[in-house]
Amino acid sequence: MIRPALLGGALAVLLLAVLLFRRPLSALLGLLARSGVGMIFLWLFQGVSGPLGVQLGVNLLNGLVLGLLGAPGFALLLMAQWAVR
């Protein structure tokens, strides 16, 4: 059986942790959301990339680059892919 004092202490520690790490958690969730949008964009880009002769993989690294840098990140990925070929 869980003691009420122990449960209250655990909830207080959890609340304190959320309050202390609110900004970093918000930034992390924002990055995850932008990276998810970047992954969706890469997936959609695969449909037109074949005729253009460009192949960008849909993977976590490319999604993070797009999530962090946005449109300049997409240009960076295209230039990196061009430089490797």
C-alpha positions in Angstrom: 0.0 0.0 0.0 1.3 3.4 -0.9 1.5 5.9 1.9 -0.2 9.2 1.3 2.9 11.2 2.4 5.1 9.3 0.0 2.7 9.9 -2.9 2.4 13.6 -2.0 6.2 13.9 -1.9 6.5 12.2 -5.2 4.0 14.6 -6.7 5.7 17.6 -5.3 9.1 16.5 -6.8 7.4 15.9 -10.1 5.8 19.3 -10.1 9.1 20.9 -9.1 10.9 19.1 -12.0 8.2 20.2 -14.5 8.5 23.8 -13.3 12.3 23.8 -13.4 12.6 22.1 -16.9 9.6 23.8 -18.5 11.6 25.9 -21.0 13.9 23.1 -22.1 11.0 20.6 -22.4 9.1 23.2 -24.4 12.1 23.7 -26.7 12.5 19.9 -27.1 8.9 19.5 -27.9 9.1 22.3 -30.5 12.1 20.7 -32.1 10.3 17.3 -32.2 7.3 19.0 -33.9 9.4 20.8 -36.5 11.4 17.6 -37.1 8.1 15.7 -37.7 7.0 18.3 -40.2 10.4 18.0 -41.8 10.1 14.3 -42.1 6.6 14.7 -43.7 8.1 17.2 -46.2 10.9 14.7 -47.0 8.4 12.0 -47.6 6.4 14.2 -49.9 9.6 15.4 -51.7 10.3 11.8 -52.6 7.5 11.8 -55.1 9.1 14.6 -57.2 12.7 13.9 -56.4 13.1 11.0 -58.9 12.6 13.1 -62.1 14.8 15.8 -60.6 17.6 13.3 -60.0 17.8 14.1 -56.3 17.5 11.5 -53.6 17.1 12.6 -50.0 16.4 9.8 -47.5 13.6 10.1 -45.0 15.5 9.5 -41.8 16.0 11.0 -38.4 19.1 12.9 -39.2 17.6 14.7 -42.2 14.4 15.4 -40.2 16.5 17.0 -37.4 18.4 19.1 -39.9 15.2 20.4 -41.4 13.7 20.8 -37.9 16.7 22.9 -36.7 17.5 24.9 -39.8 14.2 24.9 -41.9 14.6 25.9 -45.5 18.3 26.6 -45.3 18.7 23.1 -43.9 16.9 21.7 -47.0 19.4 23.6 -49.2 22.2 22.2 -47.0 21.0 18.7 -47.5 20.7 19.2 -51.2 24.2 20.6 -51.4 25.6 17.8 -49.3 23.9 15.2 -51.5 25.3 17.0 -54.6 28.8 17.1 -53.2 28.8 13.4 -52.4 27.9 12.4 -55.9 
